Structure formats: structure tokens, C-alpha cells
Amino acid sequence: MTKKEIVDAFLSETDIAVVGASRNQRKFGSVCYNELKSKGYNAYPVNPNYPDIEGEKCYGNLKMIPANVKAALIVVPPAESGKVVNDAIEAGIKYIWFQQGSHSNVALQLCSEKGLNEVHGECILMFAQPKGVHKFHRWIWKTIRMLPK
């Protein structure tokens, strides 16, 4: 699959786990979680530090989500991303999106070895029905031909 095909397939999933969701509204995991929910996605918060986020059950890891989730957005430090990918493999996740700054070489290698479709180096907010600054940023990238092909 091309990177664009993976982006499109990821965003066509209605259920998306957000690993690194937070109660702190300033954290990017929280921003992504809330944006995805506001755009109609069934977003599942994943963070072992919280029993719930905004009244929704928060899961300790991807394997604990009861729904048949096939896509996970990872918003954690790179040192944690390899463990998250291992959890994703065990949970049957097929699509991984590493929010900018979240991937590690170990995590990318695991995705490659296990046949997971991954996106890295891209901001999900530029692709999931962007608005505001993210819509403008996408327009710029489209104009200068930097969007995934």
C-alpha cells in the first residue's frame, strides 16, 4: 500500500484507539482524542494512568479494549512506542499512526516485520477532516506537493 492508501484506510476506520490520551487538555494526546470524537469517530482512550477520561472508560493498553478496533493512533514518547506496537500486534490492530515525534526505529521495524500498515511523520489533524490551522497547513502541503502519495 502507498502511504496515501494507508492514511485513507486508517481514516476509514470508525473505531480508533488513542494511545497517550490524557486528562490534561494541553497534552496533544488529549487534543487528538477530542478532535477525533468531535469528528464522529469512536475514539477509545488508552493510558494506564487513568481509569477514565472525560467520563469515558480509559483502557490500560490496547489489549483491554473490548471493541474490534483495527486502528491505533500513538501519541507517546518514542521509547514507549515499541511496547505499544507489541500490544497492537496482540490486539489484532492493523493500522498504526505514529503522531509526529512518537515513533522509534524499533517500533517501525516491528510494524514492518509483522505486516502492520503504519504512518509516521504526519499529523493526523491535517488529514482527519482538518479545520483551522490544520486545514491551512494541509493546503500548504498540497500546494508544495508534500502530502503523501
C-alpha positions in Angstrom: 0.0 0.0 0.0 1.1 3.6 -0.6 1.3 6.0 2.3 -1.8 7.8 1.0 -3.7 4.5 0.8 -2.7 3.7 4.4 -3.8 7.2 5.5 -7.1 6.7 3.8 -7.6 3.2 5.1 -6.7 4.3 8.7 -9.2 7.2 8.5 -11.9 5.0 7.1 -12.0 3.0 10.3 -14.7 4.3 12.6 -13.1 2.9 15.8 -9.7 4.4 16.7 -7.7 3.8 19.8 -5.8 6.8 21.0 -2.7 5.6 23.0 -1.5 8.5 25.1 -4.9 10.2 25.6 -4.8 12.4 28.7 -6.9 14.3 31.1 -4.6 17.3 30.6 -6.2 19.3 27.8 -2.9 20.8 26.9 -1.4 17.4 26.0 -1.5 16.5 22.3 -2.9 13.1 23.1 -5.9 14.8 24.6 -6.2 17.2 21.7 -6.2 14.2 19.2 -8.7 12.2 21.3 -11.2 15.1 21.5 -10.8 16.1 17.8 -11.4 12.5 16.7 -14.5 12.3 18.9 -15.8 15.6 17.6 -15.5 14.3 14.0 -17.7 11.3 14.7 -15.0 8.6 15.4 -15.5 6.1 18.2 -12.3 7.1 20.0 -11.0 4.8 22.7 -8.6 6.4 25.2 -5.6 4.3 26.2 -3.5 5.3 29.1 -2.5 3.1 32.1 -2.5 6.1 34.4 -6.3 6.9 34.3 -9.4 4.8 34.9 -11.4 7.2 32.8 -11.0 10.4 30.7 -13.9 12.8 30.4 -16.3 10.2 31.8 -15.3 7.6 29.3 -13.6 4.4 30.4 -9.9 4.6 29.7 -8.0 1.4 28.9 -4.6 0.4 30.3 -3.4 -1.0 27.0 -4.7 -1.9 23.5 -5.4 -5.5 24.5 -8.0 -4.3 27.1 -10.3 -2.6 24.6 -13.4 -4.8 24.1 -14.3 -3.5 20.7 -12.8 -4.8 17.5 -10.6 -1.8 16.9 -8.2 -2.1 13.9 -6.6 1.4 14.1 -4.5 3.0 16.8 -3.1 6.5 17.0 0.1 6.5 19.1 0.9 9.7 21.0 3.6 8.5 23.4 7.4 9.1 23.7 9.4 7.1 21.2 10.9 4.9 24.0 7.4 3.6 24.7 6.3 3.1 21.1 7.8 -0.4 20.7 5.8 -1.8 23.6 2.7 -0.2 22.2 3.3 -1.8 18.8 3.7 -5.2 20.5 0.4 -4.7 22.3 -1.2 -3.7 18.9 0.0 -6.9 17.4 -1.5 -8.9 20.2 -4.8 -6.9 19.9 -5.1 -7.5 16.2 -4.6 -3.8 15.2 -3.9 -3.5 11.5 -3.2 0.3 11.2 -0.8 2.3 13.3 -0.4 6.1 13.1 2.6 7.4 14.9 1.8 11.1 15.7 4.9 13.2 14.9 7.6 12.5 17.4 6.2 9.2 18.6 7.9 6.6 16.5 11.1 4.8 17.1 13.2 2.7 14.8 12.3 -0.4 17.0 8.6 0.4 16.5 8.9 0.9 12.8 10.9 -2.3 12.4 8.2 -4.3 14.4 5.5 -2.8 12.1 7.5 -3.9 9.0 8.2 -7.4 10.3 4.6 -8.0 11.4 2.9 -6.5 8.3 1.2 -3.6 10.1 0.3 -0.6 8.0 1.9 2.4 9.6 2.0 6.1 9.1 4.7 8.3 10.7 6.0 11.8 10.2 2.4 13.1 9.6 0.0 14.9 11.9 -3.4 13.2 12.0 -5.1 16.5 12.4 -4.1 17.5 8.9 -6.0 14.5 7.5 -9.0 13.8 9.7 -11.4 16.4 8.4 -9.0 19.3 9.1 -10.1 22.7 10.2 -8.5 25.9 11.2 -4.7 25.9 11.2 -4.6 22.2 10.3 -6.7 22.8 7.2 -4.4 25.7 6.2 -1.3 23.6 6.8 -2.8 20.8 4.6 -3.4 23.3 1.8 0.2 24.5 2.0 1.5 20.9 1.9 -0.8 20.1 -1.0 0.4 23.2 -2.9 4.0 22.3 -2.5 3.3 18.6 -3.1 4.3 17.3 0.3 1.1 15.3 1.0 1.5 11.5 1.0 1.2 9.9 -2.4 
